[in-house]
Structure formats: structure tokens, C-alpha cells
Amino acid sequence: MHVNPIELQHIEYGPVPEDCSALEWQTRVELAACYRLVRHHGWDSQVYNHITARIPGTEHILINAFGLAYDEIRASNLVKIDLAGNKAADSPYPINHAGAVIHTAIHAARPDLQCVAHTHSPNAVALAAVETDFVPLSQEGCQFHERVGYHAFEGIALDEDEKRRLVEDLGPANHTLVLRNHGVVVCGPSITWAWVRLYQFEVAAGVQLRAMAAGQLNRIPPAVMARTRQQFEGGDAQAGAAVRHPEWPAALRMLDRVDDSYRT
């Protein structure tokens, strides 16, 4: 069957509630979808961890309601907070202070990053528990070349003073932060970018762990890693696609087939 490429890239966000702008509603739907995708892949940690997104043009971010499982998260029950971690709109749900510390720190310091995703996914945590840095060993892994920072474990992130160290360790140009003995933070200039990077980091971390266990690493020359990273960042990796990051609308179509309640 012939499929029009426009049909593949078109994403519907549904009717916009009266008390919400179209841009905020789109952000809510996409962020809720991101939570469902993390649940789909088994990278959630019961009701813990967070994925946040700034509402474009504002100083407000959206975060999950503390206590809801990822498959219960919907566009409408995401909580709006300010960069100090205070609720910016009425919500019956609480938020997790530890999550607010990590996420508000990065959103405040890096307005170029709309979405901040923090998980305790298995491969990322295993890599964070080994005395080694991330090593790109695959084509997809090269997009993290010189884009990864490292933050020492200080306990549960409840200390406001840790914000400064988190931001310093992420740096001004990195988009990924390995939290030693803890997990990973992966960011992007959009929710799509953050999701794509989160997926690829978990896969690449698994590749590295398996390769380390199997034998001597076949390292990629730095110049080749840099060139491959640029192909990802510049869009050449999606050459011929009807839309940048075609995996994102494909992921939403998959979610819709399973359970489209994230859109409500």
C-alpha cells in the first residue's frame, strides 16, 4: 500500500483545553508520550525518576505527579512548576523534591535544553557503577563523543547546593550526564531529541558493557567519531526521511496502538 510521506510526519495533538495554550498542550502530550515510552522499554523505576520539559517561551517546566506510575501519566496530570521547584498552577498532585533539584538546576542553567530526562535504566546504571567513562563503540554511540559529563554520587539529590555541582559537571556544551553509581541524565533541545538520545545511550551503554566483558575494545578514531557525531547533529543521519527524527512519530503511532490515553 502506498503511504503519503506527509501522513508519516503529521502528528495530531487533539483538542486543546480552554485553560491551556496550544504550545503548552503539545508539550504536555509529547512529554506524557515520553514517559509512556520509557515504561514501554522497561526503564522506569516504579514511581521514581523524572522527565521534564520547559514550556517554550516561559519559565515554567512540566514534571510528573509524584506517586503515579509511568503508564498512568497523561498530558493533563503533568504538574507545572517554576524554576525554583514551586507549583505554578493548581494541581492535586505532589512533586518529588529530589527530582525538582536535578531538573530545575539544569533547566535554569541551560535554556537551550527543553527536555531533561533522568532514568535508572539498567545499562546506564551498570555503566555508572564501573570505573570507566562512556566509550563510543558503535555508529549510534558516536553521537555522544565529547558530549558526556560525569557527576560523583552524593546521596539522594535533596541538597540545593548540589545544583551548582550538577551544572558544572554537565558543562556548557554537553547534553548527557552520567551520575556515578546512580543513573543518567540525557537532555535535548526538544522532547524528540531527548528521547532519541536517551534511547541511543541506553543501547550504546549496553554495547560497551558487553564489549568490555568480551575482550579488547576496537576503538573508533576520534576524527571518525567527531564526523559521525556531526552527521547525527546536522541531520545527515536521517537523509531521505520525510521528517527529522522519523522514529518519533513512529513511536507515537506505536503508543496509540497500545494505549492512547497519554494524550488526554
Disulfide bonds with the S-S distance in Angstrom:
none
